């Protein structure tokens, strides 16, 4: 009854708040080399828009690169020197928009929003003039200059496939032993619960490694998405995420009494959070605060961020250590709960 009555409520809330292509509250930075009347006015209009949140004043192009690598912003607006003077005396000026195109849809949307705000400012100051002012926006897309969609969905598909397969397969393992009656044989054996649980996870770990290899080979040689970062680091992070998903599946398996229930929980309970709250389909910053908090307990969110940073941006371990530590903590907590929930007696 809880699933039948509660699931529609949960789905309408998640879909209602998360299912949108609109990008809001995106963190951007401004590198204002002019700091004159026009550049300050445009910066204020960008900050006043509900689409942007100006959080950083950049002082050099190296600061822009560092901010993009940390993932603290998605767009940088660069005003050249003498911006206002060029506008007054030459009737034209230029603004550079630098976007993180590892997610091409978000990058395109943000540059379009910023361009529209700048053009609106241009139209207002041009009113009543015979020779119009012209502000040209130059767009630069980092990490994905061609704006290929594969750069975004390959990390997301990797997270989703591993999450669903690892969780679902391990969720039915121990339950299956209970239903077929072979669990009694294992319980009377000298094996400890920890060894039984780990032994159930090892085969699916090996199968998931094959999935990682196939996804990386297809993305590189078929879809043309290169692995910019360290391959061993990427595989290591993939193994960590697989173990996290396996322990989650084992927890479901030790907490249920039938394969049907375990499979239903693993599919329904994992598919929606993975798709909606991982940042794969919809930007997390667009969501209400309570959904952003809930997304922190979705393992796929952290793995998706890791794959984008390592595979697409070419960053090293120093950029993903926080996400790695979170996945390690989740794995240990889920494994401890699985062992605690494991019943050494069937009756």
N, C-alpha and C positions, 0 to 999 in steps of 0.2 A: 504493500500500500504506500509505503514511503517513496518507493521508486516511481510508482504509477502516478502519484499525486504531486510529488516533489520535483520530479525531472522536468515537467513542462514549465514550472516556475523558474527553475535554474536556467533552462535553455532560453526562455524569453528574455531573462535579465542579461545573460551573457551575449546573446545575439543582438539585443536591443542597444547595448552600450558598446560592444566591441565590433559588431559587423558594420563597418563603415569605411569607405575609402578616403574620407576626409582626414586631413592631417592637421592636428591642433597642438598647441603648446610645445612646439618643437624648439629645442635649445639651439640658438645660433650665436655667432660671435661677430663682432665688427672690428675690422682693422681700418681705422680712420686716420689716414696720413695727412688729411687736410684740416680736420676739426674746425670747419667753418660753418657759416649759417646754414647752407644747403645740406651738407652731410649730417649735421646734428639734427636737422628737421626730419630728414629721411629716416635716420636711426630711431628717432622718437616715434615716428609713424609705424615703423616695423615692430617696435616694442609694444605699441598700443594695440596692434592687431592681435586677435585671438589665435592666430596661427603661429605666432612666434613669441619666444621668450628670450630676450637678449641677456645672456648670462655672463659673457666675457668680453672684455676689451683687449683685443690682441695688439701686440706691439711689433710683431715681425712675422714674416712668412714661416719661420721655423716654429713659432708659437702655434700657427695654424696647423702645421703638420703634426705637432705633438698633441694638440687637442683632438684631431681626427683619429690619431692612433689610440688615444685613451677612450675614444667613444663618447666624449663628453658633449659633443655637438654634432649636428648634421649639416649645417650650412654656415659659411663664412661670407660676409659682405665686405668687400675691399674698396675703399675710396682712395683714389690717387691724390697726390699733392696738387694743391691749387684747384680743387674740384669746383668751388664756387666761382673763382675767377675765370676759369675756362668756360663755365656756363654763361657768365655775363659778357665776356669779351669775344668769345668764339661762337657763342650760341650752341655749344655742344660740349658734353662731358661724358665720361665713361665710368661705369661701375662694374666691378668684377664679382661674380657669384661663384663660389667654390662649394661644391656639394659632395657628400659622401654617397657615391653611387653604388655601394655594395648592395643597397636596396634601390634599384633603379626607379621604381614607382614613387617611392617617397622623395627621392632626389628630384625627379621631374616635377612633382607636385610642389615642392618647396620653392624651386627656382621660378616656377610659374607664379606662385603667390607673391614672391618678392618682386618679380618683374612688374606685376600688376600694381603693386603699391607704389613702386618707383614711377611708373608711367602716370599714375593718378596724380602724384606730386608734380610731375612735368606738365600735365594738362592745366593744373591750377595756377602755376606760376606763369604759364604762357598766355593766359586770357588777356585780351586787349592788346596784344603785341602783333605787329605785322610780320616780324620774323620769329618763328617759334623756337623755343628752346628744345634741344634734343638730348636726352639722356640715353645712351646706349648701354645695354647690359651684356657683358661678356660672360658666358657660362663655361665653367670648367668642372668636369666630372672626374673625381678621384676613384681609383681602384677598378672602375668599369666604364671607360670612356665611350664604349659603343652602346652602353645601356642595355646589355643583354639580360633578359629575364632569368636566364639560367643561373646567373651569379647569385640571385636571391633564393630561388627555389631549390637548388641543389643542397645547401646546408639545411633548409627546412625539411626536405624530403628525407634526408639522412636521419635527422632527429626523429621524425614521425615514424619512419619504417622501423628503426631500431627500438623505439619506445613501444610500439604496438606489438611487434613480433616477440621481443624478449619478454615483455610483461605477460602477453597472452599465453605463450608457450609454457612458461614456468608456472603460470597461475593454475594450470590444470594438472601439473605433474603429481603433486602430493595428494590432491583430491582424487585423482584417478586411482592411486594406490589404495586409498580408503574404499572406493567404490568396488574395486575388483577383489578386495580382501587380502592383497599382498602386503599391505601395511603391517598386518599382524606379524608376518614373518620377519620384517625388518625390525620391528619393535622388540622381538625376543632375541635378536642377534646382539652381539657385543658392540655393535656400532653406536657411537654417540649421536645425539640429535644434530649436532653441528656438522658431523661428517655426512649424514644423510642429506641434509639441506644443501651442502656444497656439492655433493655428488650429483644431485638433481640439476644443478645449475651449469655444470661444466659442459655437457654436450651442447647446450644452447649458446654458450659462450663461443664455442668453436664454429657453430653455424653462423653466428652473428658476425664473426670475423670475415667469413666468406662474403656476407652481405656488404660489409664495409669495402672490401676489395672490389666487388662488382660495381658498387656505386661510384667509387673513385675512378675506376677504369672507364666506365661509361661517361662520366662527367668530363673527363679529360680528353678522351679520344673521340667521343661521339658528339658531345655538347660543346666542346671547345672551352671548358672552364679550367684554366690552369691551376695547379697547386702552388701558390706563391710562397707559402711558408715551409717549415720543416716537415717532411713527410712522417718521420718517426714521431714527432710531437703530435701530429694530427692523429696517427694511429693509436698512440698512447692515450690520448684524450677520448678517442672512440671506445677503446677497451674499458676505460673508467666509466663511461656513460652506459655501456652494455652491462657492466657489473651492477651499476645503480638500478637499471631497469630489471635485471634478474632478481635482485633482492626485493624490489617492489612486487614482482610477480610471486615470489615465494611467500611474501607476507599475505598476499591475497589468498594464496593456496592454503596456507596454514590456518586462515581465518574462516574458510568456507567449508561446506560439507558436500557440495556437488559440483561436477564439472560445468554444468549449465550455469550455475550461479557465478562461479569463478570466471568463466568466459564472458558472461554478461557484464560483470563489474569491470573486468580488464578492458573490454571494448568500449563500453559506454563511459566508464569513469576516466579512461585515459585518452580516448580519441578527441573529445571536445576540449579538454584543457590543453592538450598538445597543439591542436590546430588554432584555438582561439587565444590562448594566454601565453604562448611561447614567443610572440613577436614575429612569427613566420608569416602569417597572413595579414595581421593588422598591428600597427604600431602600439606598443604598450602605453606610451605616454598619452594616447588618445582616450584611454579608458578612465573611468572614475577611480578615485583613490583606492577604494576597497578592492576593486578588481586588480589593481596594480599590486596590492599587498598579497592577494591570493596567488598571483602569478609567480611570486617568489618561491612557492613550494612546488612548482612544476619543474621537474628536472630538465625537460626539453628546452626551457627558456635559457638555461645556462649553457647547455651544450650547443644550441643554435648560435649563441653569441661567440662561443669558443671557435666553432667551425668558420664563422665569418671572419673572425680576427686572424686565424692561422691560415686558412685556405685562400680567402679572398684578399685580405689586406697584407698578408705576409708577415705578421707579427710573431714574436717569440713568446716564451713562457712568461716573461715579465708582464706581458699584457693580459694574460689569462689566468694568472695564479689565483686571483680571488674566486673566479668561477670554478676553477679546479678544486679549491679548498671546500667550496660549498657542496660540490658533488661528492667529495670524499666524506664529508660530514653526513650527507643524506644516506650514503651507502652504509656507513657504520650504524647509523640509527635504525635503518630499515632491517639490516641483518640482525641486530640485537632484538628488535621486535619480533622478527620471524622465529628466532630461536626461543624466545619467551612464549610465543603463541603456539609453538609446536607441542602437540599433545602426545605424551609418551603412553597414554592409555586411550583406547578407542571408546570405552564406555565410561 
